[in-house]
Amino acid sequence: ETVSADAKVVTDGFGAYRGLDKLHQEHHVLNKEKEEYVKGEYHTNTLEGFWTLLKRGIYGQYHKVSSEHLQAYLDEFTFKYNNRTNKSNFALLIQRSLTFV
């Protein structure tokens, strides 16, 4: 419901993703079991990097999460991932914190 019908969707071979080509403009499947990690311009590396960061953060920092606060955890790790190359994250944190005062 949250992905546009015009979207190009790239997934792994998980069976629950079957039929997405009927709901979206394109659906490209990468089958890791056959060591297919890239198909033309499409890959799942970026998403896998995000999931790795999220899982490491939950296990190493929070140890567990509740469904009540799940969106807040996802928002935090989305921000961290999207700003992972920003060398001035601390300055960004201070700047954003001051806007809430």
C-alpha positions, 0 to 999 in steps of 0.5 A: 500500500505504501509503494507506488504502482509506478515503482521499480521493485527489486527483491531477493527470491523470497516467495512472498514477493511473487506477484509484485510485477502485477502491482508495480511497473517492474519487479526484478528478482535477484536469486542469491541461492544461485549467487545472483547479486546484481542484474544490470543496474539492479542490486540489493546491496544498499538494503542489505547494508541497512539491515546489517546496521539495524541488526547490529544496532539492535543486538549490540546497543538495544538488545531487543525492541518493542513493537510500540517503539519500532518506528522510532528505532527504524527512524534512528537507524534510517537517519544513521544509514543515510548520513553514514558518510557525513563527517560532521554528524555531531554538528548536525545533531547539535544544529537539529537539537537547537531547533527543538529548543 
